[in-house]
Amino acid sequence: MVQKYEIVAFILGLIALTVILVNRKQLRNLSAQKFLIAGFSMFLASWVLTNLESFFWADTLNVLEHVSQATGGVLVAVWCWRVFGKAEKQR
């Protein structure tokens, strides 16, 4: 059964995706933006997978959901390190 918070997270993810697509030209100015966008994409994939696992392939989609979350976390951490770690070195 799909949980309410999982649906809300998915809807909020779609809203964030819309904001990203509308502002993609401005996002290109961010340092190392590919890591940030890839990380967000992994989180969005995990929100999709968590809703789909209620309907079929529960175990497989659950594993993929958690792999997507872990990958997203690593990608966002790499983005933070590249953006903020370099700023520390320049001081």
Secondary structure, DSSP 8 states (H G I E B T S, - for coil): ---HHHHHHHHHHHHHHHHHHHTHHHHTTSTTHHHHHHHHHHHHHHHHHHHHTTTS-HHHHHHHHHHHHHHHHHHHHHHHIIIIIHHHHH-
